[in-house]
Amino acid sequence: MTKRVKYLKNAPLSVGDEVVCVNMDDKFSPIKAGTTGVVKSVSNVQGSNVYYVKWDSGSSLALLEGVDQWRKVAKEDDDEEDEERQLSEGFMFFTTKRAIIKEIKK
């Protein structure tokens, strides 16, 4: 049986969250769509969150809120109330990494 995972579109991130890059708005970025990583720290720069990520590819480029696109991997311990709040705020759920890649190609 395949484990089903939820991915949240551009959801707010916290230290320790697993994330999948969808798009970095930088044509020279070495982070390709589908690359996974873990958030190491978060800061707020001029009103926008900056998420510093250690990517599985070895890079440590940050995600910029309002500029880059990502999917947060929902934790198994996320409760239903938190899930409903995230749905009401417009975050999209995907059940597989393949679905994310398909969405990226649209």
C-alpha positions as CSV (number, residue, x, y, z in Angstrom):
1,M,0.0,0.0,0.0
2,T,1.4,3.4,-1.0
3,K,1.5,6.1,1.7
4,R,-0.5,9.1,0.7
5,V,1.0,12.5,1.5
6,K,-0.7,15.9,1.5
7,Y,1.1,18.9,-0.1
8,L,0.0,22.4,0.8
9,K,0.4,25.1,-1.9
10,N,2.6,28.0,-0.7
11,A,1.5,27.4,2.9
12,P,3.3,29.3,5.6
13,L,6.4,27.4,6.7
14,S,8.1,26.8,10.0
15,V,11.5,25.5,11.0
16,G,11.6,21.7,10.4
17,D,8.9,21.7,7.7
18,E,9.5,19.6,4.6
19,V,9.0,21.5,1.4
20,V,9.0,20.8,-2.4
21,C,10.1,23.5,-4.8
22,V,7.6,24.3,-7.6
23,N,9.3,27.3,-9.1
24,M,12.0,29.8,-8.1
25,D,11.7,33.2,-9.8
26,D,15.4,33.2,-10.7
27,K,16.6,31.9,-14.1
28,F,20.0,31.1,-12.6
29,S,18.6,29.1,-9.7
30,P,20.1,25.7,-9.3
31,I,16.9,24.5,-7.5
32,K,14.8,22.7,-10.0
33,A,11.1,22.0,-9.7
34,G,10.4,18.9,-7.6
35,T,13.5,19.3,-5.4
36,T,12.8,18.7,-1.7
37,G,14.3,20.2,1.3
38,V,13.8,21.2,5.0
39,V,13.3,24.7,6.4
40,K,16.2,25.6,8.6
41,S,15.1,29.2,9.6
42,V,12.5,31.8,8.9
43,S,12.9,35.6,8.9
44,N,10.8,38.6,7.9
45,V,12.3,41.0,5.4
46,Q,10.4,44.2,4.7
47,G,7.1,42.5,5.5
48,S,7.7,39.3,3.5
49,N,8.7,35.9,5.0
50,V,12.0,34.4,3.8
51,Y,12.3,30.7,4.3
52,Y,15.9,29.4,4.5
53,V,15.9,25.9,3.2
54,K,18.6,23.1,3.1
55,W,17.7,21.5,-0.2
56,D,18.4,17.7,-0.8
57,S,20.5,18.8,-3.8
58,G,23.0,20.4,-1.3
59,S,22.0,24.0,-2.0
60,S,20.8,26.3,0.7
61,L,18.9,29.0,-1.2
62,A,15.9,30.7,0.4
63,L,12.3,30.7,-0.7
64,L,10.8,34.2,-0.9
65,E,7.1,34.6,0.0
66,G,5.2,36.3,-2.8
67,V,7.9,35.4,-5.4
68,D,8.7,31.7,-5.3
69,Q,6.3,28.8,-5.4
70,W,6.5,25.7,-3.2
71,R,4.4,22.9,-1.6
72,K,4.6,22.2,2.1
73,V,4.5,18.5,3.0
74,A,1.7,18.2,5.5
75,K,2.8,16.4,8.7
76,E,0.8,13.3,9.8
77,D,0.0,14.9,13.1
78,D,-1.7,17.9,11.5
79,D,-5.2,17.8,13.0
80,E,-8.5,18.2,11.1
81,E,-9.1,21.7,12.5
82,D,-5.7,22.9,11.1
83,E,-6.5,21.2,7.8
84,E,-9.9,23.0,7.5
85,R,-8.2,26.3,8.3
86,Q,-5.7,25.7,5.6
87,L,-8.4,24.8,3.1
88,S,-10.4,27.9,3.9
89,E,-7.2,30.0,3.3
90,G,-6.9,28.6,-0.2
91,F,-4.1,26.1,0.1
92,M,-4.3,23.3,-2.4
93,F,-3.8,19.6,-1.5
94,F,-2.0,17.1,-3.6
95,T,-1.7,13.4,-2.8
96,T,1.4,12.6,-4.6
97,K,4.7,14.2,-5.8
98,R,3.7,13.2,-9.3
99,A,0.6,15.4,-9.0
100,I,2.8,18.3,-8.0
101,I,5.0,17.8,-11.1
102,K,1.9,17.6,-13.3
103,E,0.6,20.9,-11.8
104,I,4.0,22.5,-12.4
105,K,3.8,21.6,-16.1
106,K,0.4,23.3,-16.6
